[in-house]
Every structure is written in C-alpha cells, then in structure tokens.
Amino acid sequence: MNGNVPGNVPDNVPGAATGAPDGRRRMQVGVALPQMATGLDRSMVTAWCAGIDAGPFSSVSAGERITFHNLEGLALCAAAAMATERVRVLANVVVLPWHPVAMVAKQLATIDVLSAGRLDVAVGVGGRPSDYEALGSPFANRHRRLDEGVAELRRLWAQGPAADGEVVGPMPVQADGPPVLASAMGPKSLARCAQWADGISGFTLLGDADEAATGFRAAEAAWEQAGRTTAPVW
C-alpha cells in the first residue's frame, strides 16, 4: 500500500489524493504484485495488472530479491508498464548498491519510456547479506554507495557523460527523471535520505494508523532539519 505517491491521479478515481471536501489529502492506495508467491506466470501477472489498472488504485509495484524464487523485480515492473495505462508503476525497492549504477539508470529510464512517464522509484540498501554475496557485491559501505548511487542516477538521467563522453540512454520521459523515494525509517537513514530523496517508501507491518503517523512525523522532521522546503511524499 502506498500513500501520497507522486503522480497525476485523476480526481474521479476513488482514493485520489486531491479534492477531499475538508481540504485534507486523501490516501492513494497502490497494489504490489504477488511476486513472492509460487506459480506467478504470464496470465496471472496480466490479470493482476488489468485489475489494478481498472480499480480504484494509484499504482502497481514490484521489488528486488535475489536468493528466492520470485520473478525479477525490474523485469516485472517493465511488464506492468506495458500491461497498464493509468496507474503509476512503482519499483519498490531497488537495492541500488547491488548494481552498476549505469545499468540501473538505463533499466529505469527504459521503464519510464515504456510507461509513458508513470515510473516512481524507491531505493534502499536491502538487509540480506546472501543477496549481496550471490551478486558478488560487497555488503560493506552500502549506505554510502546508496547515497552516491542516487546522485549518479540523476546525473546520468540528465545526460551527463558516462564513458568516453558518451551518454546512457534513453532519456526518461519525466523531466529530471522519475521521482526517487527512499526506503528509510530509522533516524539515521531518514537524516541521510532527507538530503536527496523526493519522499519515503515506508511501511507498517500491522497497518496501524498510529505507527504510520509516527513515521510520517519522523520523515517530516528529517526534511525540516535538512532545510527542505517541501514535505516528503509517501
């Protein structure tokens, strides 16, 4: 479930984050594809995407996990981009320190093109050393590599040179590239990502309103302490 994910959701969609009579923003509800379930295949992905796109939802999402039986997350987001027309496509979460940043920049820009500019990206460091080991990527210094990786993503999306003066295409459809959210909840990670994120991809396992509200306030405080002039999106 996502709240206040950036994007143009029509006012007539139930749950859209605009037009509440009392002036408050309404929660947008997104749906994650069941990629951790066994037996997920073409017909199921197609059916889920069709139902999400036709329903009162704001986004469809998938994320990364390596040492598991799931379908690969970015490939699944690309499939969702092609199988939907209206909802945002949320890559949630891209574990950026796993990968060469130029490759991720190209993959995400491609999904933004295939979705006609409907991509949102949540990035994080992951928590499973086994996934890092399987990819031959060091577990150490992953937080620093995330911070540096986000800056490099944006530089490449802005057509900054990669090698020999060449650029990494395609250009994203969205100006400045897709919005980048941070999978961050603790005070240290919130303070770091408040320097570069457009918002937060947080969660509450219990679906508890008070727990969620505590997370909202912590993110807002981190943004304020970082001197940000806009509130973090969720």
C-alpha positions as CSV (number, residue, x, y, z in Angstrom):
1,M,0.0,0.0,0.0
2,N,1.3,3.4,-0.9
3,G,0.3,6.8,0.5
4,N,0.6,10.0,-1.5
5,V,2.9,8.6,-4.2
6,P,3.7,11.4,-6.7
7,G,1.9,11.4,-9.9
8,N,-1.3,12.6,-11.7
9,V,-4.1,10.5,-10.4
10,P,-7.5,11.6,-11.9
11,D,-9.8,13.4,-9.4
12,N,-12.6,11.0,-10.2
13,V,-10.6,7.9,-9.0
14,P,-11.7,6.9,-5.5
15,G,-8.8,7.4,-3.1
16,A,-7.1,10.1,-5.2
17,A,-5.0,12.5,-3.2
18,T,-7.0,15.6,-4.3
19,G,-10.4,17.0,-3.9
20,A,-11.3,16.0,-0.4
21,P,-14.2,18.1,0.9
22,D,-12.4,19.0,4.1
23,G,-9.3,20.1,2.3
24,R,-7.2,17.2,3.5
25,R,-5.3,14.9,1.1
26,R,-6.8,11.5,0.7
27,M,-4.7,8.4,0.8
28,Q,-3.8,6.8,-2.5
29,V,-3.8,3.0,-2.4
30,G,-1.4,1.0,-4.5
31,V,-1.1,-2.7,-5.0
32,A,2.0,-4.9,-5.0
33,L,2.1,-7.7,-7.5
34,P,2.3,-11.1,-5.6
35,Q,5.8,-11.8,-6.8
36,M,6.8,-13.8,-3.8
37,A,4.0,-16.3,-4.4
38,T,4.8,-19.6,-6.2
39,G,3.3,-20.1,-9.6
40,L,3.2,-16.5,-10.7
41,D,3.1,-16.6,-14.5
42,R,2.2,-14.5,-17.6
43,S,-1.6,-15.0,-17.2
44,M,-1.6,-14.1,-13.5
45,V,0.6,-11.0,-14.0
46,T,-1.6,-9.9,-16.9
47,A,-4.8,-10.4,-14.8
48,W,-3.4,-8.6,-11.8
49,C,-2.3,-5.6,-13.8
50,A,-5.6,-5.4,-15.6
51,G,-7.5,-5.5,-12.3
52,I,-5.2,-2.9,-10.7
53,D,-5.5,-0.6,-13.6
54,A,-9.3,-0.8,-13.7
55,G,-9.7,-0.5,-10.0
56,P,-9.6,2.5,-7.6
57,F,-5.8,2.2,-7.2
58,S,-2.9,4.6,-7.7
59,S,0.0,2.3,-8.5
60,V,1.3,-1.2,-9.2
61,S,4.6,-2.2,-7.7
62,A,7.3,-4.9,-7.6
63,G,10.7,-5.1,-6.0
64,E,14.0,-6.8,-5.9
65,R,15.1,-10.1,-4.2
66,I,17.8,-12.4,-5.4
67,T,18.1,-15.6,-3.4
68,F,14.4,-16.5,-3.7
69,H,12.0,-18.0,-6.3
70,N,10.4,-14.6,-7.2
71,L,10.3,-13.1,-10.7
72,E,12.9,-10.4,-11.1
73,G,11.6,-7.0,-9.9
74,L,12.6,-4.6,-12.7
75,A,11.6,-7.0,-15.4
76,L,8.2,-7.3,-13.6
77,C,7.9,-3.5,-13.5
78,A,8.6,-3.3,-17.2
79,A,5.9,-5.9,-17.8
80,A,3.5,-3.9,-15.6
81,A,4.3,-0.7,-17.5
82,M,3.2,-2.4,-20.8
83,A,0.2,-4.1,-19.2
84,T,-1.3,-0.9,-17.7
85,E,-2.3,2.5,-19.0
86,R,-3.3,4.6,-16.0
87,V,-1.7,3.7,-12.7
88,R,1.8,4.6,-11.6
89,V,4.5,1.9,-11.8
90,L,6.5,1.8,-8.5
91,A,9.8,0.0,-8.4
92,N,9.8,-0.9,-4.7
93,V,12.5,-1.4,-3.7
94,V,15.5,-1.1,-6.0
95,V,18.6,-2.2,-4.0
96,L,20.9,0.2,-5.7
97,P,24.2,-0.9,-4.0
98,W,23.8,-4.3,-5.7
99,H,24.2,-2.9,-9.2
100,P,26.4,-0.9,-11.6
101,V,24.6,2.4,-11.5
102,A,24.7,3.0,-15.2
103,M,22.9,-0.3,-15.9
104,V,20.1,0.6,-13.4
105,A,19.9,4.1,-14.9
106,K,19.3,2.6,-18.3
107,Q,16.8,0.0,-17.0
108,L,14.7,2.5,-15.1
109,A,14.7,5.1,-17.9
110,T,13.5,2.3,-20.2
111,I,10.6,1.5,-17.9
112,D,9.8,5.2,-17.7
113,V,9.6,5.3,-21.5
114,L,7.5,2.1,-21.7
115,S,5.1,3.5,-19.1
116,A,4.9,6.9,-20.8
117,G,6.3,8.6,-17.7
118,R,4.5,6.7,-15.0
119,L,7.5,5.4,-13.1
120,D,8.3,6.0,-9.4
121,V,11.5,4.5,-7.9
122,A,12.1,3.6,-4.3
123,V,15.7,2.8,-3.4
124,G,17.3,1.2,-0.4
125,V,20.2,-1.0,0.8
126,G,18.4,-4.2,1.5
127,G,19.1,-6.3,4.6
128,R,20.2,-9.7,3.4
129,P,24.0,-10.4,3.0
130,S,23.1,-13.5,1.0
131,D,21.7,-11.4,-1.8
132,Y,24.9,-9.3,-1.9
133,E,27.0,-12.4,-1.9
134,A,25.1,-14.0,-4.7
135,L,25.7,-10.9,-6.9
136,G,29.3,-10.6,-5.9
137,S,28.6,-7.2,-4.4
138,P,30.2,-6.1,-1.1
139,F,27.9,-5.7,1.9
140,A,30.2,-3.1,3.5
141,N,29.7,0.6,2.8
142,R,26.3,0.0,1.3
143,H,24.7,3.2,2.8
144,R,27.5,5.4,1.3
145,R,27.1,3.6,-2.0
146,L,23.4,4.2,-2.0
147,D,23.9,8.0,-1.4
148,E,26.5,8.2,-4.2
149,G,24.4,6.0,-6.5
150,V,21.3,8.2,-6.3
151,A,23.4,11.2,-7.3
152,E,24.9,9.3,-10.2
153,L,21.4,8.1,-11.3
154,R,20.3,11.6,-11.6
155,R,23.4,12.8,-13.3
156,L,23.1,10.0,-16.0
157,W,19.4,10.7,-16.4
158,A,20.4,14.4,-17.1
159,Q,22.6,13.0,-19.9
160,G,25.8,13.5,-18.0
161,P,28.7,11.7,-19.7
162,A,29.4,8.1,-18.7
163,A,32.4,6.8,-20.6
164,D,34.4,8.4,-23.4
165,G,32.0,11.3,-23.4
166,E,29.0,9.1,-24.3
167,V,25.7,9.2,-22.5
168,V,23.5,6.4,-21.1
169,G,20.2,6.5,-22.9
170,P,17.3,6.5,-23.2
171,M,16.3,9.8,-21.6
172,P,13.5,9.4,-19.1
173,V,10.1,10.8,-20.2
174,Q,9.7,12.6,-16.9
175,A,11.6,15.8,-16.5
176,D,14.6,15.3,-14.2
177,G,13.9,11.6,-14.2
178,P,11.4,9.5,-12.2
179,P,10.8,10.6,-8.6
180,V,13.1,8.9,-6.2
181,L,11.8,7.7,-2.8
182,A,13.9,6.3,0.0
183,S,13.2,3.0,1.8
184,A,14.2,4.6,5.1
185,M,12.6,4.6,8.6
186,G,15.2,5.0,11.3
187,P,16.6,8.4,12.3
188,K,20.0,7.9,10.7
189,S,18.6,6.7,7.4
190,L,16.0,9.4,7.4
191,A,18.6,12.1,8.0
192,R,20.7,10.8,5.1
193,C,17.9,10.4,2.6
194,A,16.5,13.8,3.5
195,Q,19.4,15.2,1.6
196,W,18.4,13.6,-1.7
197,A,15.0,11.8,-1.7
198,D,11.7,13.1,-3.0
199,G,9.9,11.2,-0.4
200,I,9.7,8.0,1.7
201,S,8.7,4.4,0.9
202,G,7.9,3.3,4.4
203,F,5.6,0.7,5.8
204,T,3.7,-0.6,8.8
205,L,3.5,-4.3,9.2
206,L,0.4,-4.1,11.4
207,G,-1.4,-1.5,9.3
208,D,-1.5,0.6,12.4
209,A,-2.5,4.3,12.0
210,D,-0.6,5.5,15.0
211,E,2.6,3.7,13.8
212,A,2.2,5.1,10.4
213,A,1.6,8.6,11.8
214,T,4.8,8.3,13.8
215,G,6.7,7.5,10.6
216,F,5.1,10.5,8.8
217,R,6.2,12.9,11.6
218,A,9.7,11.5,11.7
219,A,10.1,12.0,8.0
220,E,8.7,15.5,8.1
221,A,11.1,16.3,10.9
222,A,14.1,15.0,9.0
223,W,13.1,17.0,5.9
224,E,12.8,20.2,8.1
225,Q,16.2,19.6,9.7
226,A,17.7,19.2,6.3
227,G,16.3,22.6,5.2
228,R,13.9,21.1,2.7
229,T,11.1,23.5,1.7
230,T,8.7,20.8,0.6
231,A,7.3,17.9,2.6
232,P,8.3,14.3,1.8
233,V,5.8,12.4,-0.3
234,W,4.8,8.9,0.7
